[in-house]
Amino acid sequence: MPPGAQHGLVGAQQHRQADAFSANGTVPVARALAGLAVGALTGLLLRRAAAALGALWAAVHAALPHLWPVVTETNRLEDGPTGPGITVAQGLLTADGDRLAAPRHSSVLEGCGSTPADLDAVGFYRDFHPAGHYWPLQLVASGLLLLVAVLVTLTAFRLLRRRTGKAAG
């Protein structure tokens, strides 16, 4: 195993960096194929494809953290939130186990945010994908993108066949 592999290093960047995750593995190839198919179908329907490609990109990034179960780490208030990996959610934990959004603080405006003590918080939580989730996330995302590519390609060919007529024979 190369040095740093146990820490989730991918090339020069760690897997938890969005750019490194999106640029490595099987997702870029599947995203390119799905983008080509979506662009072709949108071009047939609307005569422009840029909006559809942006929507595909946004959908992939919105869905990606939810394709595999997350790991949750909890810590004391003094320690702050920890958990190396792709962060899905984080915030405060109350004594009842409720999750709260972490308050925003500002030294410029007095009374701008609540302190954890004001919210009866006893600790922090972080939901994340550790380095071990890299390939499962890559493969599930790639599989879904390839499914989208196949379905959109079939739809584009059916639309093209309807518009140009059936082949003779």
C-alpha positions in Angstrom: 0.0 0.0 0.0 1.5 3.4 -0.9 2.3 5.8 1.9 -0.8 7.8 2.9 -3.2 5.3 1.4 -4.6 4.4 4.8 -5.5 8.1 5.2 -7.7 8.3 2.1 -5.2 10.1 -0.1 -6.1 10.3 -3.7 -3.2 11.7 -5.8 -2.1 14.8 -4.0 -5.4 15.6 -2.3 -7.4 13.8 0.3 -10.7 12.0 -0.6 -12.7 14.4 1.5 -12.0 17.3 -0.8 -14.9 17.6 -3.2 -12.6 18.4 -6.2 -10.5 15.3 -5.6 -13.5 13.0 -5.1 -15.2 14.3 -8.3 -12.0 14.2 -10.4 -10.9 10.7 -9.6 -12.3 7.2 -9.7 -15.2 6.1 -11.9 -17.6 9.0 -11.4 -16.0 11.4 -14.0 -16.3 8.8 -16.8 -19.9 8.0 -15.9 -20.7 11.7 -15.5 -19.3 12.4 -18.9 -21.4 9.7 -20.5 -24.5 10.9 -18.7 -23.7 14.4 -19.7 -23.4 13.5 -23.3 -26.7 11.7 -23.3 -28.5 14.5 -21.4 -27.0 17.1 -23.8 -28.1 15.1 -26.8 -31.7 14.7 -25.6 -31.9 18.3 -24.5 -30.5 19.5 -27.8 -33.2 17.5 -29.6 -35.9 18.9 -27.4 -34.9 22.5 -26.7 -32.0 23.2 -29.2 -29.8 24.0 -26.2 -28.1 21.8 -23.7 -26.2 24.0 -21.2 -29.1 24.2 -18.7 -29.6 20.5 -18.6 -25.9 19.8 -18.0 -25.9 22.2 -15.1 -28.9 20.5 -13.6 -27.2 17.1 -14.0 -24.1 18.4 -12.2 -26.2 19.9 -9.4 -28.2 16.7 -9.0 -25.0 14.5 -8.7 -23.5 16.8 -6.1 -26.8 16.9 -4.1 -27.4 13.2 -4.1 -23.8 12.0 -3.6 -23.6 12.2 0.2 -26.8 10.3 0.6 -25.9 7.2 -1.6 -24.2 5.4 1.3 -24.8 5.3 5.0 -22.8 7.9 7.0 -20.7 7.5 10.1 -21.6 9.7 13.1 -19.0 10.9 15.6 -20.0 12.8 18.8 -17.6 14.9 20.9 -17.7 17.1 24.0 -18.2 20.9 23.5 -14.5 21.5 24.4 -13.3 19.2 21.6 -15.4 20.6 18.8 -16.7 18.4 15.9 -14.3 15.8 14.6 -14.5 13.1 12.0 -12.2 13.1 9.0 -14.0 12.6 5.7 -16.7 14.1 3.5 -18.9 16.0 5.9 -22.6 15.5 5.3 -24.0 17.3 8.4 -22.7 18.7 11.7 -24.0 20.6 14.6 -24.8 20.6 18.3 -26.2 17.8 20.5 -28.5 18.5 23.4 -28.8 16.4 26.5 -32.0 14.9 25.1 -30.1 13.8 22.0 -31.7 16.4 19.7 -29.6 17.8 16.9 -29.3 21.5 16.4 -27.6 23.6 13.8 -24.3 25.1 15.1 -24.8 28.8 15.9 -22.9 31.4 13.9 -20.8 33.9 15.9 -19.6 37.3 15.0 -17.2 39.5 17.0 -18.4 42.5 15.0 -22.1 42.5 16.1 -22.9 42.1 19.8 -25.4 39.4 20.4 -25.2 38.1 16.8 -25.4 34.4 17.7 -26.3 32.1 20.5 -23.6 30.2 22.4 -23.8 26.5 22.8 -24.6 26.9 26.5 -27.6 29.1 25.6 -29.0 26.2 23.5 -28.4 23.6 26.3 -25.9 21.8 24.1 -23.7 19.1 25.6 -21.6 18.2 22.6 -21.0 18.2 18.9 -21.9 15.7 16.2 -20.6 15.2 12.7 -22.1 12.9 10.0 -19.4 12.0 7.5 -18.1 9.5 5.0 -14.7 8.2 6.0 -12.0 7.2 3.6 -13.4 3.6 3.5 -16.5 4.9 1.8 -14.6 6.3 -1.2 -15.1 3.3 -3.5 -18.6 2.4 -2.5 -19.7 6.0 -3.1 -17.8 6.1 -6.4 -19.4 2.8 -7.6 -23.0 3.6 -6.5 -22.8 7.1 -8.1 -21.3 5.7 -11.3 -24.0 3.0 -11.5 -26.8 5.5 -11.2 -25.2 7.9 -13.7 -24.8 5.0 -16.2 -28.4 4.1 -15.7 -29.4 7.7 -16.4 -27.2 7.7 -19.5 -28.8 4.5 -20.8 -32.4 5.7 -20.1 -31.8 9.1 -21.6 -30.0 7.6 -24.7 -33.0 5.3 -25.3 -35.4 8.3 -25.0 -33.2 10.4 -27.4 -33.2 7.6 -30.0 -37.0 7.1 -29.7 -37.5 10.8 -30.1 -35.1 10.9 -33.1 -36.9 7.9 -34.7 -40.3 9.6 -34.3 -39.1 12.8 -35.8 -37.3 11.3 -38.8 -39.7 8.4 -39.5 -39.1 4.7 -39.4 -36.4 3.1 -41.5 -37.5 1.5 -44.7 -37.5 -2.3 -44.9 
